[in-house]
Each structure stands twice: as structure tokens, then as C-alpha cells.
Amino acid sequence: MTHPTIPVYVNASRVDVPAGSTALDAVRAWSTAAAAEVSTGGRGIVDSRGLPLDPAAPMSAGSILRLVAIRERGGAGDAAH
């Protein structure tokens, strides 16, 4: 018996993941290196609207994910305008 898979899109690439997978699972199916960066805080996951997504969020068929760089805020170069 095979487990059903669902299509998820990560950075415009389709990956098929088992039903019940998380956002991090989908990223891992796309790139293990990118998943490691998400796990260590170097990259974040956003949804199709650009809103931050918890790596543990469950995926549904057709979910669209994008990876973004995580930038430090409040550094010496930041100034209030």
C-alpha cells in the first residue's frame, strides 16, 4: 500500500510530499541544504502572500512556499526615520 502524496510548490518547483507533511518537510524534499538553513534560522518560510509560515505548519495540496533570508534587525546601521 502506498501513502498518498500531495503536490506542494517550493520556490516555484513542484515537490510531492506525503499527506500530513509540514512546511519544513516540503522544503527538505526540495533541498536538504535549504531545510538545514531553515532549521538553523538562516532562512525563513513564507506563504504565497509573503506572510511568515511556521516550519511545523501542515501542508495541503497546492501549498505555495518561498524561502527568504532572515536579516538581523536593530543593528548599528539601522536608523529611525
LUMLORO-668589 format. One record per residue: residue number from 1; x, y, z of N, C-alpha, C in turn; residue in three letters. Coordinates in steps of 0.001 Angstrom, whole numbers, always signed. Layout:
@n = NUM n.x = X n.y = Y n.z = Z ca.x = X ca.y = Y ca.z = Z c.x = X c.y = Y c.z = Z res = Ala $
...
// end
This chain:
@n = 1 n.x = +848 n.y = -1177 n.z = +0 ca.x = +0 ca.y = +0 ca.z = +0 c.x = +898 c.y = +1246 c.z = +0 res = Met $
@n = 2 n.x = +612 n.y = +2147 n.z = -890 ca.x = +1384 ca.y = +3380 ca.z = -945 c.x = +642 c.y = +4478 c.z = -198 res = Thr $
@n = 3 n.x = +1417 n.y = +5402 n.z = +359 ca.x = +818 ca.y = +6529 ca.z = +1054 c.x = +494 c.y = +7611 c.z = +43 res = His $
@n = 4 n.x = -658 n.y = +8274 n.z = +202 ca.x = -996 ca.y = +9336 ca.z = -742 c.x = -26 c.y = +10509 c.z = -615 res = Pro $
@n = 5 n.x = +285 n.y = +11100 n.z = -1753 ca.x = +1144 ca.y = +12281 ca.z = -1754 c.x = +339 c.y = +13472 c.z = -2242 res = Thr $
@n = 6 n.x = +845 n.y = +14657 n.z = -1900 ca.x = +217 ca.y = +15896 ca.z = -2342 c.x = +1276 c.y = +16771 c.z = -3005 res = Ile $
@n = 7 n.x = +874 n.y = +17560 n.z = -4008 ca.x = +1831 ca.y = +18469 ca.z = -4630 c.x = +1941 c.y = +19758 c.z = -3817 res = Pro $
@n = 8 n.x = +3167 n.y = +20194 n.z = -3592 ca.x = +3460 ca.y = +21453 ca.z = -2900 c.x = +4511 c.y = +22155 c.z = -3741 res = Val $
@n = 9 n.x = +4480 n.y = +23468 n.z = -3768 ca.x = +5432 ca.y = +24231 ca.z = -4572 c.x = +6377 c.y = +24999 c.z = -3658 res = Tyr $
@n = 10 n.x = +7667 n.y = +24763 n.z = -3841 ca.x = +8700 ca.y = +25438 ca.z = -3062 c.x = +9562 c.y = +26219 c.z = -4041 res = Val $
@n = 11 n.x = +9590 n.y = +27541 n.z = -3885 ca.x = +10344 ca.y = +28399 ca.z = -4805 c.x = +10046 c.y = +28044 c.z = -6265 res = Asn $
@n = 12 n.x = +8761 n.y = +27892 n.z = -6563 ca.x = +8234 ca.y = +27634 ca.z = -7908 c.x = +8516 c.y = +26225 c.z = -8429 res = Ala $
@n = 13 n.x = +9076 n.y = +25346 n.z = -7619 ca.x = +9318 ca.y = +23965 ca.z = -8043 c.x = +8322 c.y = +23039 c.z = -7356 res = Ser $
@n = 14 n.x = +7726 n.y = +22165 n.z = -8136 ca.x = +6787 ca.y = +21201 ca.z = -7563 c.x = +7548 c.y = +20077 c.z = -6873 res = Arg $
@n = 15 n.x = +7103 n.y = +19761 n.z = -5669 ca.x = +7590 ca.y = +18576 ca.z = -4966 c.x = +6361 c.y = +17812 c.z = -4479 res = Val $
@n = 16 n.x = +6438 n.y = +16511 n.z = -4510 ca.x = +5359 ca.y = +15681 ca.z = -3988 c.x = +5787 c.y = +15174 c.z = -2618 res = Asp $
@n = 17 n.x = +4957 n.y = +15448 n.z = -1619 ca.x = +5264 ca.y = +15039 ca.z = -251 c.x = +4111 c.y = +14201 c.z = +282 res = Val $
@n = 18 n.x = +4385 n.y = +13350 n.z = +1260 ca.x = +3308 ca.y = +12560 ca.z = +1847 c.x = +2259 c.y = +13464 c.z = +2504 res = Pro $
@n = 19 n.x = +1011 n.y = +13077 n.z = +2399 ca.x = -50 ca.y = +13805 ca.z = +3086 c.x = +308 c.y = +13883 c.z = +4564 res = Ala $
@n = 20 n.x = +88 n.y = +15030 n.z = +5175 ca.x = +431 ca.y = +15226 ca.z = +6589 c.x = +1798 c.y = +15846 c.z = +6790 res = Gly $
@n = 21 n.x = +2512 n.y = +16126 n.z = +5704 ca.x = +3847 ca.y = +16734 ca.z = +5811 c.x = +3756 c.y = +18177 c.z = +6288 res = Ser $
@n = 22 n.x = +4859 n.y = +18649 n.z = +6865 ca.x = +4957 ca.y = +20032 ca.z = +7320 c.x = +5657 c.y = +20879 c.z = +6256 res = Thr $
@n = 23 n.x = +5650 n.y = +22190 n.z = +6488 ca.x = +6354 ca.y = +23096 ca.z = +5584 c.x = +7836 c.y = +22727 c.z = +5516 res = Ala $
@n = 24 n.x = +8441 n.y = +22408 n.z = +6656 ca.x = +9849 ca.y = +22029 ca.z = +6662 c.x = +10073 c.y = +20732 c.z = +5890 res = Leu $
@n = 25 n.x = +9153 n.y = +19787 n.z = +5989 ca.x = +9257 ca.y = +18547 ca.z = +5207 c.x = +9258 c.y = +18859 c.z = +3714 res = Asp $
@n = 26 n.x = +8400 n.y = +19797 n.z = +3294 ca.x = +8319 ca.y = +20171 ca.z = +1886 c.x = +9620 c.y = +20824 c.z = +1429 res = Ala $
@n = 27 n.x = +10159 n.y = +21704 n.z = +2263 ca.x = +11438 ca.y = +22340 ca.z = +1922 c.x = +12525 c.y = +21276 c.z = +1842 res = Val $
@n = 28 n.x = +12532 n.y = +20337 n.z = +2765 ca.x = +13535 ca.y = +19257 ca.z = +2767 c.x = +13435 c.y = +18415 c.z = +1499 res = Arg $
@n = 29 n.x = +12211 n.y = +18177 n.z = +1014 ca.x = +12032 ca.y = +17413 ca.z = -224 c.x = +12595 c.y = +18182 c.z = -1418 res = Ala $
@n = 30 n.x = +12582 n.y = +19505 n.z = -1333 ca.x = +13117 ca.y = +20352 ca.z = -2394 c.x = +14639 c.y = +20471 c.z = -2300 res = Trp $
@n = 31 n.x = +15146 n.y = +20691 n.z = -1051 ca.x = +16590 ca.y = +20855 ca.z = -848 c.x = +16930 c.y = +20599 c.z = +611 res = Ser $
@n = 32 n.x = +17751 n.y = +19596 n.z = +853 ca.x = +18156 ca.y = +19321 ca.z = +2234 c.x = +18999 c.y = +20468 c.z = +2792 res = Thr $
@n = 33 n.x = +19791 n.y = +21115 n.z = +1938 ca.x = +20614 ca.y = +22239 ca.z = +2393 c.x = +19735 c.y = +23418 c.z = +2812 res = Ala $
@n = 34 n.x = +18703 n.y = +23702 n.z = +2040 ca.x = +17789 ca.y = +24799 ca.z = +2382 c.x = +17043 c.y = +24479 c.z = +3676 res = Ala $
@n = 35 n.x = +16640 n.y = +23224 n.z = +3858 ca.x = +15951 ca.y = +22827 ca.z = +5085 c.x = +16866 c.y = +23018 c.z = +6294 res = Ala $
@n = 36 n.x = +18147 n.y = +22716 n.z = +6130 ca.x = +19102 ca.y = +22914 ca.z = +7223 c.x = +19207 c.y = +24399 c.z = +7567 res = Ala $
@n = 37 n.x = +19189 n.y = +25267 n.z = +6554 ca.x = +19246 ca.y = +26712 ca.z = +6803 c.x = +18003 c.y = +27193 c.z = +7539 res = Glu $
@n = 38 n.x = +16845 n.y = +26644 n.z = +7208 ca.x = +15616 ca.y = +26996 ca.z = +7931 c.x = +15742 c.y = +26542 c.z = +9381 res = Val $
@n = 39 n.x = +16236 n.y = +25336 n.z = +9583 ca.x = +16361 ca.y = +24780 ca.z = +10938 c.x = +17313 c.y = +25578 c.z = +11819 res = Ser $
@n = 40 n.x = +18347 n.y = +26172 n.z = +11213 ca.x = +19321 ca.y = +26939 ca.z = +11994 c.x = +18995 c.y = +28422 c.z = +12064 res = Thr $
@n = 41 n.x = +17899 n.y = +28836 n.z = +11404 ca.x = +17476 ca.y = +30231 ca.z = +11496 c.x = +18046 c.y = +31159 c.z = +10439 res = Gly $
@n = 42 n.x = +18759 n.y = +30621 n.z = +9464 ca.x = +19329 ca.y = +31451 ca.z = +8413 c.x = +18337 c.y = +31815 c.z = +7323 res = Gly $
@n = 43 n.x = +17296 n.y = +31007 n.z = +7200 ca.x = +16242 ca.y = +31258 ca.z = +6218 c.x = +14894 c.y = +31057 c.z = +6872 res = Arg $
@n = 44 n.x = +13899 n.y = +31737 n.z = +6331 ca.x = +12535 ca.y = +31577 ca.z = +6799 c.x = +11654 c.y = +31113 c.z = +5660 res = Gly $
@n = 45 n.x = +10463 n.y = +30664 n.z = +6011 ca.x = +9485 ca.y = +30222 ca.z = +5019 c.x = +8331 c.y = +31212 c.z = +5046 res = Ile $
@n = 46 n.x = +7902 n.y = +31636 n.z = +3859 ca.x = +6712 ca.y = +32478 ca.z = +3752 c.x = +5725 c.y = +31795 c.z = +2820 res = Val $
@n = 47 n.x = +4450 n.y = +32166 n.z = +2981 ca.x = +3420 ca.y = +31591 ca.z = +2118 c.x = +3296 c.y = +32396 c.z = +831 res = Asp $
@n = 48 n.x = +2314 n.y = +32090 n.z = +35 ca.x = +2152 ca.y = +32741 ca.z = -1269 c.x = +1868 c.y = +34233 c.z = -1148 res = Ser $
@n = 49 n.x = +1424 n.y = +34684 n.z = +28 ca.x = +1167 ca.y = +36109 ca.z = +247 c.x = +2367 c.y = +36824 c.z = +854 res = Arg $
@n = 50 n.x = +3422 n.y = +36073 n.z = +1149 ca.x = +4604 ca.y = +36662 ca.z = +1767 c.x = +4536 c.y = +36718 c.z = +3276 res = Gly $
@n = 51 n.x = +3564 n.y = +36035 n.z = +3862 ca.x = +3433 ca.y = +36012 ca.z = +5322 c.x = +4272 c.y = +34882 c.z = +5907 res = Leu $
@n = 52 n.x = +4944 n.y = +35142 n.z = +7038 ca.x = +5775 ca.y = +34105 ca.z = +7659 c.x = +4959 c.y = +32852 c.z = +7969 res = Pro $
@n = 53 n.x = +5589 n.y = +31716 n.z = +7780 ca.x = +4937 ca.y = +30434 ca.z = +8000 c.x = +5785 c.y = +29616 c.z = +8964 res = Leu $
@n = 54 n.x = +5151 n.y = +29060 n.z = +9951 ca.x = +5835 ca.y = +28184 ca.z = +10907 c.x = +6314 c.y = +26939 c.z = +10163 res = Asp $
@n = 55 n.x = +7571 n.y = +26546 n.z = +10354 ca.x = +8062 ca.y = +25334 ca.z = +9686 c.x = +7237 c.y = +24086 c.z = +10017 res = Pro $
@n = 56 n.x = +6525 n.y = +24097 n.z = +11142 ca.x = +5707 ca.y = +22950 ca.z = +11533 c.x = +4292 c.y = +23010 c.z = +10960 res = Ala $
@n = 57 n.x = +3982 n.y = +24037 n.z = +10173 ca.x = +2635 ca.y = +24176 ca.z = +9599 c.x = +2334 c.y = +23007 c.z = +8673 res = Ala $
@n = 58 n.x = +1143 n.y = +22439 n.z = +8792 ca.x = +785 ca.y = +21332 ca.z = +7905 c.x = +532 c.y = +21824 c.z = +6485 res = Pro $
@n = 59 n.x = +907 n.y = +21004 n.z = +5526 ca.x = +733 ca.y = +21356 ca.z = +4127 c.x = -565 c.y = +20775 c.z = +3590 res = Met $
@n = 60 n.x = -1127 n.y = +21475 n.z = +2620 ca.x = -2272 ca.y = +20961 ca.z = +1888 c.x = -1911 c.y = +20988 c.z = +408 res = Ser $
@n = 61 n.x = -2641 n.y = +20231 n.z = -390 ca.x = -2344 ca.y = +20149 ca.z = -1817 c.x = -2345 c.y = +21542 c.z = -2434 res = Ala $
@n = 62 n.x = -1283 n.y = +21850 n.z = -3160 ca.x = -1181 ca.y = +23133 ca.z = -3841 c.x = -570 c.y = +24246 c.z = -3017 res = Gly $
@n = 63 n.x = -117 n.y = +23954 n.z = -1800 ca.x = +517 ca.y = +24996 ca.z = -973 c.x = +1704 c.y = +25579 c.z = -1727 res = Ser $
@n = 64 n.x = +1891 n.y = +26888 n.z = -1585 ca.x = +2999 ca.y = +27590 ca.z = -2236 c.x = +3885 c.y = +28182 c.z = -1153 res = Ile $
@n = 65 n.x = +5156 n.y = +27800 n.z = -1174 ca.x = +6130 ca.y = +28263 ca.z = -187 c.x = +7266 c.y = +28977 c.z = -895 res = Leu $
@n = 66 n.x = +7795 n.y = +29979 n.z = -227 ca.x = +9004 ca.y = +30643 ca.z = -708 c.x = +9962 c.y = +30743 c.z = +464 res = Arg $
@n = 67 n.x = +11248 n.y = +30671 n.z = +154 ca.x = +12262 ca.y = +30815 ca.z = +1188 c.x = +12815 c.y = +32226 c.z = +1138 res = Leu $
@n = 68 n.x = +13025 n.y = +32804 n.z = +2308 ca.x = +13558 ca.y = +34163 ca.z = +2396 c.x = +14731 c.y = +34168 c.z = +3364 res = Val $
@n = 69 n.x = +15648 n.y = +35101 n.z = +3136 ca.x = +16772 ca.y = +35274 ca.z = +4059 c.x = +16261 c.y = +35926 c.z = +5333 res = Ala $
@n = 70 n.x = +16808 n.y = +35520 n.z = +6454 ca.x = +16481 ca.y = +36145 ca.z = +7733 c.x = +17550 c.y = +37185 c.z = +8000 res = Ile $
@n = 71 n.x = +17134 n.y = +38432 n.z = +8161 ca.x = +18077 ca.y = +39513 ca.z = +8416 c.x = +17953 c.y = +39961 c.z = +9862 res = Arg $
@n = 72 n.x = +19092 n.y = +40234 n.z = +10447 ca.x = +19115 ca.y = +40772 ca.z = +11809 c.x = +18511 c.y = +42165 c.z = +11800 res = Glu $
@n = 73 n.x = +17722 n.y = +42495 n.z = +12799 ca.x = +17150 ca.y = +43837 ca.z = +12916 c.x = +17758 c.y = +44555 c.z = +14089 res = Arg $
@n = 74 n.x = +17785 n.y = +45866 n.z = +13991 ca.x = +18266 ca.y = +46655 ca.z = +15115 c.x = +19763 c.y = +46795 c.z = +15157 res = Gly $
@n = 75 n.x = +20448 n.y = +46570 n.z = +14040 ca.x = +21896 ca.y = +46695 ca.z = +14002 c.x = +22333 c.y = +48147 c.z = +14018 res = Gly $
@n = 76 n.x = +23619 n.y = +48383 n.z = +14089 ca.x = +24179 ca.y = +49740 ca.z = +14177 c.x = +23824 c.y = +50586 c.z = +12964 res = Ala $
@n = 77 n.x = +23624 n.y = +49968 n.z = +11801 ca.x = +23303 ca.y = +50721 ca.z = +10603 c.x = +21848 c.y = +51140 c.z = +10499 res = Gly $
@n = 78 n.x = +20991 n.y = +50611 n.z = +11373 ca.x = +19580 ca.y = +50958 ca.z = +11327 c.x = +19363 c.y = +52292 c.z = +12023 res = Asp $
@n = 79 n.x = +18579 n.y = +53131 n.z = +11392 ca.x = +18235 ca.y = +54423 ca.z = +11994 c.x = +16758 c.y = +54667 c.z = +11853 res = Ala $
@n = 80 n.x = +16157 n.y = +55234 n.z = +12859 ca.x = +14732 ca.y = +55559 ca.z = +12815 c.x = +14544 c.y = +56795 c.z = +11940 res = Ala $
@n = 81 n.x = +13557 n.y = +56753 n.z = +11083 ca.x = +13285 ca.y = +57896 ca.z = +10220 c.x = +11993 c.y = +58535 c.z = +10631 res = His $
// end
